[in-house]
């Protein structure tokens, strides 16, 4: 009996909420009939739930609208519809805009290098600028003339420093607006919507690639820096949507393959749940197998993992594996 | 054969469906918004309707809730709870705010009405409805202030119609913990009600 008492007493709140299974439900009334204290407690709890319920609902229109979705879309537009090669960039820009809403009051948080959130966004203005310039979607800040004989990396760093210096004299909101405007202009170019136009190759940041691939590179950089900002703010930035992640991985693998050259010891490289490639020499048997998570692979190529620490599955010749990992990490320009 | 990759530690442990939906919301995929609305629109409206007693107000609350989910996706953190409970709690909070401001307006409108300040009539009738509505608002306000772990279980049990065992599974906590949290929560609410100066409600006096 007293066992019963304890068991039922514990169940009374769930009972009052109607949150018992039918079998448990049946055990309550018999006990209440013979236990005054439980009956009082039960009455008190049930009455509380009844009061929570309140009086019967008012009349009025019972029309169930589906206006919520369009209402929400007015508050934040969806990522613009563009061709597949620009979709990762469109999504990354939409994601960073959403993330930056959480940066309010925390713009000075250190992010990466010696940049805070504000400077990281300013850097992205500089980073998107070469492609924007190529496509006639130039930004607000007129670029300084390129010095003769200056390598792209020096020019890139100098330009970032220039833009950061300029943007620090402005409000964070203005900087974000400029970055978003330039990104929007890029996504509104004919090249963002037309794969044929985007097939034209241009040299940016020292690499000659079709415009379509440069869009993917832009997506890569925006996402990596979003991840940086997210970690600085204590927010988890999700990886790009699956199909976009695949595009980033495919491009990175192509660039990695070219960087390794045709003489490197061949390695069978795979991303978890995705494709496989043989990297390096095509004339020798495969010497090792290396598998990385696609996100980890991107973080390695983006310089956010060192070759030593990136989680991997590897078999075979360790030097061949190490060669691939180190070469991948050396691609980082961010 | 490719050797399986060890886990990275970056991969999430929360319900994959929520994380996947959240990922698409973050990246501005409007089909994710439509999916979230299809899955949780009914619950959100039902929660809001229970508090506001008004389908029209519930509809407004639902709009606000989904606009918030869509335009501030980072306000939801899949590591700290399910999307269902998050939306349910957000709808509840917004609905309580709606009723409070509604009540303020009503009081302003009737500021001259002396009858309101007189001792209410003991007989049930229109006044009883007013009293019930005020008690209900008081309880919902108190519910909105409960610690999140208690609130989550109440939302699943009371609004989403889960048994405490199902709620425990959904929250990833032991059944006994779900049961205890429901109990603590409801006792807190009952205590809130007990603190109210006793209105002349025969049914209540008898029932307590």
Interface residues (C-beta under 8 A of the other chain):
Chain A: X10 X11 X12 X13 X14 X16 X17 X18 X19 X20 X21 X43 X44 X45 X47 X48 X49 X51 X52 X53 X54 X55 X56 X57 X58 X60 X61 X62 X63 X64 X65 X66 X67 X68 X69 X71 X72 X73 X75 X76 X77 X78 X79 X90 X91 X92 X94 X95 X98 X99 X101 X102 X235 X236 X237 X238 X239 X240 X241 X244 X268 X270 X272 X276 X289 X291 X292 X293 X295 X296 X311 X312 X313 X314 X315
Chain B: X1 X2 X3 X4 X5 X6 X7 X8 X9 X10 X11 X12 X19 X22 X23 X24 X26 X27 X28 X29 X30 X33 X34 X37 X41 X45 X49 X50 X53 X54 X55 X56 X59 X62 X63 X65 X66 X67 X69 X70 X71 X72 X73 X74 X75 X77 X78 X79 X128 X129 X132 X133 X135 X136 X137 X139 X140 X143 X154 X157 X158 X161 X162 X163 X164 X165 X167 X179 X180 X182 X183 X185 X186 X187 X189 X190 X193 X204 X207 X208
